[in-house]
Amino acid sequence: MNDSVNRRYLFGVCLVATLGGLLFGYDTAVISGAIGFMVKHFSLSPAMEGWAAGSALVGCVLGAAVAGPISDRFGRRTMLIVSALLFLISAIGTALPRMFAEFVFYRALGGVGVGAAAMTGPMYIAEMAPARWRGRLVSWNQFAIVWGMLVVYFVNYFIAGRGDEAWNVATGWRWMFGSEALPAGAFLLLLLGVPESPRWLAKQGRKEQARTVLTKVDGPDHAERELAEIENTLNLESDSFAELWQPRWRPVLWIGIVLAVLQQITGINVFLYFAPEILKTIAGAKMDVALLQTVLVGAVNMFFTIIAIRKVDHWGRKPLMLAGYAGMALALFAIGGAALAGEIKAWILAAILGYIAAFALSVGPVTWVLLSEIYPTRHRGRAMALATFCLWTANYIISQTFPMMDKNDWLVATFNHGFPFLLYGAFSVMAVLFVWRCVPETKGKSLEEIERSWLHEK
């Protein structure tokens, strides 16, 4: 089997899996264009405004919690199919609510799909890909996330331009949410044509099916070599999830959890969910200009994610993470300091774009690469579920508290809207120190080599 055929098959399967990432980005970022109109439509307080965005994240927490056990028991592909169904139901439900409580229910339901897809998609790709391709292919998932965000920023801008403010308050935001039904339906149909993860098949004792998939990926020699490595590694593992809490695995469990939390508490989703409101408040933009500038945020996010995909297997995981968190810290301190000094100027947009670029080049894709690599095969689903559960919990806390901090009278009087950004900057400095001291380099290693490296350290 020639290499081009292998690449075509592998890339095709992984592209289907990354549609879950596209829907992840689409579903989470659609709120950015709709939130201002929804506040008026439902007469929302700052706390309820945070709940409009944060309700999806509560669903994400639940999705991450259940996706691991389900994917370990029934398969990675099965979990992705369930996620696609939830995306489709949520898209329709959030477009048609009569009351805010109905919207919250369907928004949270979509969040369950996001949480499950966010965990299962990278894991599925990592278990399909040879070591030499794994970093960039898992990074495709992050590219799909930011592509979904960019697409929905354009969709929101286009829909908002179809009518005046009264129309958008009454109807426009509904079309924004309903537009997700098209990619959700496509994802569901395409998933019916992809195989199950070969590592999951091997774990279930379905060796011949695993061999067939691995042969299609990279030829018969690769298949035999990978099967031997998988079986040898599985023989070293206990079948108890409690094993991950034993001394030999506890460090890797905590490294994944801390990486997941740091990705969120450094503020990325504040910019992705509330970008138009931030640009109005900090940079002094009008609503239509703020929506257009949000498209620019999405474009920068996508451009630097492409660079990360091309370079993550060359530059390595750790150097990218260190550079990214350092750049994010500088940008956040610039934004917070400018707000504190009352400098509401256009150049603040450049600082925001610098923050987005630093995140997209490193922390965004590389966190998911590391989470998909570092855990043992037998427990990868449940371990990633735990880390992703913590990630979405942190995301919910940040998204819920940002409007409350940004509109708190005392904080505004003292910091002039700069406090949240200074806080996220401090967390970014903490992230630099953590990555430098605790995170290993995994570039170029097979999943089984990474797993054995943890075992040999004890």
C-alpha positions as CSV (number, residue, x, y, z in Angstrom):
1,M,0.0,0.0,0.0
2,N,1.6,3.3,-1.1
3,D,2.1,6.2,1.3
4,S,-0.3,8.5,-0.6
5,V,-3.1,6.0,-0.1
6,N,-2.3,5.7,3.6
7,R,-2.4,9.5,4.0
8,R,-5.6,9.8,2.1
9,Y,-7.3,7.3,4.4
10,L,-5.8,8.6,7.6
11,F,-6.5,12.2,6.8
12,G,-10.0,11.5,5.7
13,V,-10.9,9.7,8.9
14,C,-9.3,12.3,11.0
15,L,-11.0,15.1,9.1
16,V,-14.4,13.6,10.0
17,A,-13.4,13.4,13.6
18,T,-12.4,17.0,13.6
19,L,-15.9,18.1,12.7
20,G,-16.6,17.5,16.3
21,G,-14.0,20.2,17.0
22,L,-15.7,22.5,14.4
23,L,-19.0,22.1,16.2
24,F,-17.2,22.7,19.5
25,G,-16.1,26.0,18.2
26,Y,-19.3,26.9,16.5
27,D,-21.5,26.0,19.5
28,T,-19.4,27.8,22.1
29,A,-18.7,31.0,20.1
30,V,-22.2,31.5,18.6
31,I,-23.1,33.2,22.0
32,S,-20.7,36.1,21.3
33,G,-22.9,37.6,18.6
34,A,-26.2,36.7,20.3
35,I,-25.6,37.6,23.9
36,G,-26.1,41.4,23.5
37,F,-29.5,40.9,21.8
38,M,-30.5,38.2,24.3
39,V,-29.8,40.4,27.3
40,K,-32.5,42.8,25.9
41,H,-34.9,40.1,24.8
42,F,-35.0,38.3,28.1
43,S,-34.0,41.4,30.3
44,L,-31.0,39.6,31.8
45,S,-29.0,40.7,34.8
46,P,-25.2,40.5,34.7
47,A,-25.4,37.2,36.6
48,M,-28.0,35.8,34.2
49,E,-25.9,37.1,31.3
50,G,-23.0,34.9,32.6
51,W,-25.5,32.0,32.9
52,A,-26.5,32.4,29.3
53,A,-23.0,31.6,28.3
54,G,-22.1,29.4,31.3
55,S,-25.1,27.0,31.0
56,A,-23.4,25.4,28.0
57,L,-20.3,24.9,30.2
58,V,-22.3,23.1,32.9
59,G,-23.3,20.7,30.1
60,C,-19.7,20.4,29.0
61,V,-18.8,19.3,32.5
62,L,-21.4,16.6,32.4
63,G,-20.4,15.6,28.9
64,A,-16.8,15.3,29.9
65,A,-17.7,13.2,32.9
66,V,-19.8,10.7,31.0
67,A,-17.8,10.5,27.8
68,G,-14.8,8.8,29.3
69,P,-16.6,5.7,30.7
70,I,-18.9,5.5,27.7
71,S,-16.0,5.7,25.2
72,D,-14.0,3.1,27.2
73,R,-17.0,0.8,27.3
74,F,-18.7,1.3,23.9
75,G,-16.0,2.9,21.7
76,R,-14.7,6.3,20.7
77,R,-16.7,6.4,17.5
78,T,-20.0,5.6,19.4
79,M,-19.4,8.6,21.7
80,L,-18.8,10.9,18.7
81,I,-22.1,9.8,17.2
82,V,-23.9,10.6,20.4
83,S,-22.2,14.0,20.5
84,A,-23.4,14.7,16.9
85,L,-27.0,14.0,17.9
86,L,-26.8,16.3,20.9
87,F,-25.4,19.1,18.7
88,L,-28.3,18.7,16.3
89,I,-31.0,18.7,19.0
90,S,-29.4,21.7,20.8
91,A,-29.2,23.8,17.6
92,I,-32.9,23.4,17.0
93,G,-33.9,23.8,20.7
94,T,-31.9,27.0,21.3
95,A,-33.4,28.6,18.2
96,L,-37.0,28.1,19.4
97,P,-37.3,28.9,23.1
98,R,-40.3,30.8,24.5
99,M,-38.6,31.3,27.9
100,F,-35.1,31.8,29.1
101,A,-35.2,28.5,31.0
102,E,-35.9,26.6,27.8
103,F,-32.9,28.2,26.1
104,V,-30.7,27.2,29.1
105,F,-31.9,23.6,28.9
106,Y,-31.1,23.2,25.2
107,R,-27.9,25.2,25.5
108,A,-26.7,22.9,28.3
109,L,-27.7,19.9,26.2
110,G,-25.4,21.2,23.4
111,G,-22.7,21.7,26.0
112,V,-22.9,17.9,26.8
113,G,-22.1,17.3,23.2
114,V,-19.2,19.8,23.3
115,G,-17.7,18.3,26.4
116,A,-17.9,14.8,25.0
117,A,-16.5,15.8,21.6
118,A,-13.8,17.9,23.1
119,M,-12.5,14.8,24.9
120,T,-13.2,12.1,22.5
121,G,-12.1,13.7,19.2
122,P,-8.5,14.3,20.1
123,M,-8.3,10.9,21.8
124,Y,-9.7,9.2,18.7
125,I,-7.2,10.9,16.4
126,A,-4.3,10.2,18.7
127,E,-5.2,6.5,18.7
128,M,-5.5,6.4,14.9
129,A,-2.3,8.3,14.0
130,P,1.3,7.1,13.7
131,A,3.7,8.9,16.1
132,R,5.3,10.9,13.3
133,W,1.9,12.4,12.4
134,R,0.1,12.5,15.7
135,G,1.0,16.0,16.9
136,R,-0.2,17.8,13.8
137,L,-3.3,15.6,13.3
138,V,-4.5,16.1,16.9
139,S,-3.8,19.8,16.3
140,W,-6.2,19.6,13.4
141,N,-8.9,19.4,16.0
142,Q,-7.9,22.7,17.4
143,F,-7.8,24.2,13.9
144,A,-11.4,22.9,13.5
145,I,-12.4,24.5,16.7
146,V,-11.1,27.9,15.6
147,W,-12.4,27.5,12.1
148,G,-15.8,26.8,13.6
149,M,-15.5,30.0,15.7
150,L,-14.5,32.0,12.6
151,V,-17.3,30.6,10.6
152,V,-19.9,31.5,13.3
153,Y,-18.4,35.0,13.7
154,F,-19.1,35.5,10.0
155,V,-22.6,33.9,10.3
156,N,-23.4,36.2,13.3
157,Y,-22.3,39.3,11.5
158,F,-24.2,38.3,8.3
159,I,-27.4,37.6,10.3
160,A,-27.2,40.7,12.4
161,G,-26.9,42.7,9.2
162,R,-30.2,41.3,7.9
163,G,-32.3,43.7,10.1
164,D,-32.2,46.5,12.6
165,E,-31.7,46.1,16.3
166,A,-35.3,45.4,17.1
167,W,-35.3,42.5,14.6
168,N,-32.1,41.1,16.1
169,V,-33.5,41.4,19.6
170,A,-36.7,39.6,18.6
171,T,-35.5,37.1,15.9
172,G,-31.9,37.5,14.7
173,W,-30.3,35.7,17.6
174,R,-32.6,32.7,17.0
175,W,-31.2,32.3,13.5
176,M,-27.6,32.4,14.9
177,F,-28.3,29.4,17.1
178,G,-30.4,27.5,14.5
179,S,-27.6,27.8,11.9
180,E,-25.7,25.1,13.8
181,A,-28.1,22.4,12.6
182,L,-26.4,22.2,9.1
183,P,-22.9,21.2,10.3
184,A,-24.3,19.0,13.1
185,G,-26.3,17.0,10.5
186,A,-23.3,16.6,8.3
187,F,-21.1,15.4,11.2
188,L,-23.7,12.8,12.1
189,L,-23.9,11.4,8.6
190,L,-20.1,11.3,8.0
191,L,-19.4,9.5,11.3
192,L,-21.3,6.5,9.9
193,G,-18.4,5.9,7.5
194,V,-15.4,5.9,9.9
195,P,-13.8,3.0,11.7
196,E,-13.4,2.4,15.5
197,S,-10.1,3.3,17.1
198,P,-7.6,0.4,16.6
199,R,-6.3,0.8,20.2
200,W,-9.8,0.5,21.6
201,L,-10.5,-2.5,19.4
202,A,-7.2,-4.2,20.7
203,K,-8.2,-3.4,24.3
204,Q,-11.5,-5.2,23.7
205,G,-9.7,-8.3,22.3
206,R,-10.8,-7.6,18.7
207,K,-7.3,-8.0,17.3
208,E,-8.2,-8.7,13.7
209,Q,-10.3,-5.6,13.4
210,A,-7.6,-3.6,15.0
211,R,-5.0,-5.0,12.5
212,T,-7.3,-4.2,9.6
213,V,-7.6,-0.5,10.6
214,L,-3.9,-0.2,11.3
215,T,-3.0,-1.8,8.0
216,K,-5.2,0.8,6.2
217,V,-3.5,3.6,8.1
218,D,0.2,2.7,7.4
219,G,0.6,-0.7,5.9
220,P,1.0,-4.3,7.3
221,D,4.4,-3.7,8.9
222,H,3.1,-0.8,10.9
223,A,0.1,-2.8,11.9
224,E,2.1,-5.7,13.3
225,R,4.5,-3.4,15.1
226,E,1.7,-1.3,16.6
227,L,-0.3,-4.3,17.7
228,A,2.7,-5.8,19.5
229,E,3.4,-2.5,21.3
230,I,-0.2,-2.1,22.3
231,E,-0.5,-5.7,23.7
232,N,2.8,-5.4,25.6
233,T,1.7,-2.1,27.1
234,L,-1.7,-3.4,28.0
235,N,-0.1,-6.3,29.9
236,L,1.7,-3.8,32.1
237,E,-1.6,-2.2,33.2
238,S,-4.1,-3.0,35.9
239,D,-7.8,-2.9,34.8
240,S,-8.7,-0.7,37.8
241,F,-9.3,3.0,37.3
242,A,-8.1,3.4,40.9
243,E,-4.6,2.6,39.6
244,L,-4.3,6.1,38.2
245,W,-4.4,7.4,41.8
246,Q,-1.4,5.1,42.8
247,P,2.0,6.8,43.1
248,R,3.4,5.7,39.7
249,W,0.5,7.3,37.8
250,R,-0.6,10.1,40.2
251,P,1.9,12.7,38.7
252,V,0.7,12.3,35.1
253,L,-2.9,12.5,36.3
254,W,-2.3,15.8,38.0
255,I,-0.2,17.2,35.2
256,G,-3.1,16.6,32.8
257,I,-5.6,18.2,35.2
258,V,-3.5,21.3,35.9
259,L,-2.8,21.7,32.1
260,A,-6.5,21.6,31.4
261,V,-7.4,24.1,34.1
262,L,-4.6,26.5,33.2
263,Q,-5.8,26.6,29.5
264,Q,-9.1,28.1,30.8
265,I,-8.2,30.3,33.8
266,T,-5.9,32.3,31.6
267,G,-9.0,33.8,30.0
268,I,-9.3,32.6,26.5
269,N,-13.0,32.0,26.5
270,V,-13.7,35.4,27.9
271,F,-12.4,36.8,24.6
272,L,-14.2,34.2,22.5
273,Y,-17.6,34.5,24.3
274,F,-17.6,38.2,25.1
275,A,-15.4,39.7,22.4
276,P,-18.0,42.2,21.0
277,E,-18.8,43.4,24.6
278,I,-15.0,43.7,25.5
279,L,-14.3,45.6,22.3
280,K,-17.2,48.0,23.0
281,T,-16.1,48.6,26.6
282,I,-12.3,48.6,26.4
283,A,-11.6,49.7,22.8
284,G,-14.7,52.0,22.4
285,A,-16.1,50.2,19.3
286,K,-19.7,50.4,18.2
287,M,-21.7,47.2,18.1
288,D,-21.5,46.7,14.3
289,V,-17.8,47.5,14.3
290,A,-17.3,45.2,17.3
291,L,-18.9,42.3,15.5
292,L,-16.6,42.9,12.5
293,Q,-13.6,43.1,14.8
294,T,-14.6,39.8,16.3
295,V,-14.2,38.3,12.8
296,L,-10.7,39.6,12.9
297,V,-10.1,37.8,16.3
298,G,-11.3,34.6,14.7
299,A,-9.1,35.1,11.6
300,V,-6.0,35.6,13.8
301,N,-7.0,32.6,15.9
302,M,-7.2,30.4,12.7
303,F,-4.0,31.7,11.1
304,F,-1.7,31.0,14.1
305,T,-3.4,27.6,14.7
306,I,-2.3,26.7,11.2
307,I,1.3,27.6,12.1
308,A,1.0,25.5,15.3
309,I,-0.3,22.5,13.3
310,R,2.7,22.7,10.9
311,K,5.3,23.1,13.7
312,V,4.2,21.2,16.7
313,D,6.0,18.0,15.6
314,H,9.1,20.0,14.8
315,W,9.4,22.6,17.6
316,G,8.0,20.3,20.3
317,R,5.2,20.7,22.8
318,K,7.1,22.3,25.8
319,P,8.8,25.2,23.9
320,L,5.5,26.2,22.3
321,M,3.7,26.1,25.6
322,L,6.3,28.2,27.4
323,A,6.4,30.8,24.6
324,G,2.6,30.9,24.4
325,Y,1.9,31.5,28.0
326,A,4.6,34.2,28.2
327,G,3.1,36.0,25.3
328,M,-0.4,35.7,26.7
329,A,0.8,37.2,30.1
330,L,2.4,40.2,28.3
331,A,-0.8,40.9,26.3
332,L,-3.1,40.5,29.3
333,F,-1.0,42.9,31.4
334,A,-1.0,45.4,28.6
335,I,-4.9,45.2,28.3
336,G,-5.4,45.4,32.0
337,G,-2.9,48.2,32.5
338,A,-4.4,50.2,29.7
339,A,-7.9,49.9,31.1
340,L,-6.6,50.8,34.6
341,A,-5.0,53.9,33.2
342,G,-8.2,54.8,31.3
343,E,-6.4,54.4,27.9
344,I,-9.4,53.4,25.7
345,K,-7.6,53.4,22.4
346,A,-7.6,51.4,19.2
347,W,-4.2,49.8,19.9
348,I,-5.9,47.7,22.6
349,L,-7.3,45.7,19.7
350,A,-3.7,44.9,18.8
351,A,-3.0,43.6,22.3
352,I,-6.1,41.4,22.2
353,L,-5.0,40.0,18.8
354,G,-1.5,39.4,20.3
355,Y,-3.1,37.4,23.1
356,I,-5.2,35.3,20.7
357,A,-2.1,34.7,18.5
358,A,0.0,33.5,21.4
359,F,-2.8,31.2,22.6
360,A,-3.5,29.8,19.1
361,L,0.2,29.1,18.4
362,S,0.6,27.1,21.5
363,V,-1.7,26.6,24.4
364,G,-4.9,26.0,22.4
365,P,-3.7,23.0,20.3
366,V,-0.8,21.8,22.4
367,T,-2.8,21.3,25.5
368,W,-5.1,18.9,23.7
369,V,-2.1,17.1,22.1
370,L,-0.6,16.5,25.5
371,L,-3.8,15.4,27.1
372,S,-4.3,12.9,24.3
373,E,-0.8,11.5,24.6
374,I,0.2,11.2,28.3
375,Y,-2.4,8.8,29.7
376,P,-2.2,5.0,29.6
377,T,-4.2,3.3,26.9
378,R,-6.5,1.2,29.2
379,H,-7.6,4.3,31.1
380,R,-7.1,7.1,28.5
381,G,-10.9,7.7,28.1
382,R,-11.6,8.0,31.8
383,A,-8.4,10.0,32.5
384,M,-9.1,12.4,29.7
385,A,-12.7,12.7,30.9
386,L,-11.4,13.7,34.4
387,A,-9.0,16.3,32.9
388,T,-11.7,17.6,30.5
389,F,-14.2,17.7,33.4
390,C,-11.8,20.0,35.3
391,L,-11.2,22.1,32.1
392,W,-14.9,22.8,31.6
393,T,-15.5,23.4,35.3
394,A,-12.7,26.1,35.1
395,N,-14.2,27.4,31.9
396,Y,-17.7,27.7,33.5
397,I,-16.2,29.6,36.5
398,I,-14.4,32.1,34.3
399,S,-17.3,32.6,32.0
400,Q,-19.8,33.0,34.8
401,T,-17.7,35.4,36.8
402,F,-16.4,37.7,34.0
403,P,-19.6,39.7,33.5
404,M,-20.0,39.9,37.3
405,M,-16.4,41.3,37.7
406,D,-16.6,43.5,34.7
407,K,-19.8,45.1,35.9
408,N,-19.1,45.2,39.6
409,D,-19.3,48.8,40.7
410,W,-16.4,48.7,43.1
411,L,-14.1,46.8,40.7
412,V,-15.0,49.2,37.9
413,A,-14.4,52.2,40.1
414,T,-11.0,50.8,41.3
415,F,-9.7,49.1,38.1
416,N,-11.8,50.6,35.3
417,H,-12.6,47.2,33.7
418,G,-8.9,46.1,34.0
419,F,-9.2,43.7,37.0
420,P,-10.2,40.5,35.1
421,F,-7.3,40.9,32.6
422,L,-4.7,41.5,35.3
423,L,-6.0,38.4,37.1
424,Y,-5.7,36.2,34.0
425,G,-2.2,37.6,33.4
426,A,-1.2,36.4,36.8
427,F,-2.5,33.0,36.0
428,S,-0.5,33.0,32.8
429,V,2.7,33.6,34.7
430,M,1.8,30.7,37.0
431,A,1.4,28.6,33.8
432,V,4.9,29.4,32.6
433,L,6.4,28.2,35.8
434,F,4.3,25.0,35.9
435,V,5.1,24.0,32.3
436,W,8.8,24.7,32.8
437,R,9.1,22.6,36.0
438,C,6.6,19.8,35.5
439,V,5.6,19.0,31.9
440,P,7.7,16.5,29.9
441,E,8.5,16.7,26.2
442,T,6.6,14.0,24.2
443,K,7.6,14.9,20.6
444,G,8.3,12.0,18.3
445,K,7.4,9.2,20.8
446,S,4.7,6.6,20.3
447,L,1.9,6.5,22.8
448,E,3.3,3.2,24.2
449,E,6.8,4.8,24.6
450,I,5.3,7.7,26.5
451,E,3.4,5.3,28.7
452,R,6.5,3.1,29.4
453,S,8.5,6.3,30.3
454,W,6.1,7.0,33.2
455,L,6.4,3.4,34.4
456,H,10.2,3.4,34.2
457,E,10.4,6.6,36.3
458,K,9.0,4.7,39.3
